[in-house]
């Protein structure tokens, strides 16, 4: 449709389109191009987060999950999750190696309530997701429910989206048998429990 308009616009009595008409059409093409790029970027960021979670749950390969991150990325837990923090892709890779092999040998994430916002220039993004996770702690000694928020940042590097900052914000981690009314947190590292007062 737009291509047809551009073609028609080039056909005038003297074979030249009026300058203002061509300028308007070029503006519209640029606007639509930007809009499509932003829509595709939102989809790419969403796909990256879901790929990250799939790797964490199913593939459990620290080298592969590290490739989801920018070179200078940060992964940090907030609230009681502050036991976990890594700066840079190598530290993130090492942290996930320990998570996969020791602290959380089984995980199943459900991520919902997605909100993604792009920067004005379209090269950075912010995303938030609510998480429900079933997990086994180290040596399969306990099964837990985890509820938290992802509060993440993303950056486009060489036309590919990468995670630049993960913030995992604690709501609760409780033993499956006890529920969140009794236990607010159980540490995946020390197995220490924090009871609800």
N, C-alpha and C positions, 0 to 999 in steps of 0.2 A: 504494500500500500504506500509506504513512505518512499520506496524506490520509484514507484510510478509517479508520485508527486514531484520528485526531483527531476525525473525525465521530462514531465510536462512543463516544469518550471524553466527548463532550458530552451523550450520552443516558444519563441516570440516572433514578431514580424521580422526582426532583423537577425534572428537566430541566437539572441543573447537574453538571458533571464534578467529581470530587474535586480539590481544589487540587493535591495532590501528583502526581496522574496528569497533569494538564495541564502542570504545571511540568516534569515529566520529558520529556513529548513536546516541549515547547518547547525544552528543552535539546538533545534529539536533533536537532531541525530546525536549530538553530544550529550544532551540531557538523558535520552533513552539509553545511550551506551553506558553512562555513569550509573543509571538506575539498574540496568541488567548486571553490571559489575558488582554493585552493592548487594543485590539479591543473591548472586552466585557466591559472594564472600560470606554472607550469613549462612548459606547452606554448607559451605566448605568448613567454617568454624564448627558448626553443629556436627558435621561428619567427623571432624578431627576429635572432638570430645567423645563421641560414641566409639570411635576406633580406639582411643586411649583406654576406655573402660573395657572394651572387648579384649584388648591385649592383657589388661590386668586380670580379667576373670578367666580367660580361656588359654591364651598363648603363654603367658607368664614368662616372658623373655625380657630381661632387663635391657639388653642391647636394643631390641626392637622398640620397647616403650620409650627409651631415651631419645630415639629419632623423632618422636612427636614434639620435642622441646627445642627451643632456640638455644644457641650455644651458651648464652649468659642467663638462662632461665632460672627462676627460683621456685621451689616447691616448699610450702610451709603449712604446718598445721597451726590452727589458732584455737584458743581456749585450752582444753585438756589435750588436744592433739599437738601441743607445742613440743612433745617428745620427738616429733619428726620435722626436720628442716634440712634442705639441701640447696646449695647454690652452685649453678653451673651444670652443664649436661653430664659431666663425669660423675659429680657427686650424686646427681639424681639417679644415674644408672646404678651406682653402688647402693644407694638407699633401696631401690626397687629389688636389687638382688637379695638383700637381707629380708625385705618384706615377703618376696615370693618363696624364698627357701626356708625362712624361719618363722617370722611373726604372723603372717596371714597365708597359710598354705591353701586355703579355699576362700574365695569371695564370689559373691553374686550381687552385682549392682543393678539397681533400678534408678534411673535419673529422669526427673520430670520438671515441670514448671520452668521451661527454658525461656530466658530473656537474653537476647543478644543485641548489642548496640555497637555500631561502627563509628570510628573517628571521622572527622570531616573529610580528611584526605583519603579515607578508605583503606589505610594500611595498618591500622590497629583496631582491635575489637575487645569488647568486654562482654563476658557471659556469666550468667548465674543459673545454677541448677540445684534442685532439691534432691537429696540422695536417701534412698533406703537400701541398706546392704545387709545381707546375711553372710556371716563369716565364721571360719574356724580359727581359733588362736593357735599359737605355736604347739607343735606336737599333737595337734587336734585335741588339746586338753579341755577346750571349752567352745561352745557354739554361742554366737552372740548376734544381736541385732544392733545395727549402727544407723543412726540418723544424723545427717549433717547437710551443710550447704557447700557447694563449690562456688567460689567467687573468683573467677579466672580472667586473665588477660592474654591476648593473642597478638601476634605480629606477623605481617606478610614479609617473608624473606625469599628473594628471587622468585616472586610470584607463587610461593607456596606458603600456606598458613602453618605457623608453629605456635605452641604454647609458650608464653613468655613468663607467666606467673600463675601458679596454683595456690589458692588459699582454701584449705579445707577447714571449715568452721564447725566446731563440735556442738552437737545438740545432746546426744547421749550414745553410749555404748553399753549395752546391758546383756547379761546372760539370758539366753533364750528361756530358760526355766523360771527365771525370777521376774523378768519384765522391768520396764523403766520406772515403775512406781517404787521399786525397792533399791535398784542400783542405777546410779547416774553414769558411772564410767568404770570400765575395767581396762587396764593398760595392756595393749598387745605386747609390750616389751617386758614389763615387770610382773604382769598379771595382778597387780594391786587393784583392789576394788575401792570405789568411792560410793558410799551409800547415800541415799536420799534422806535428808534429815526430816 
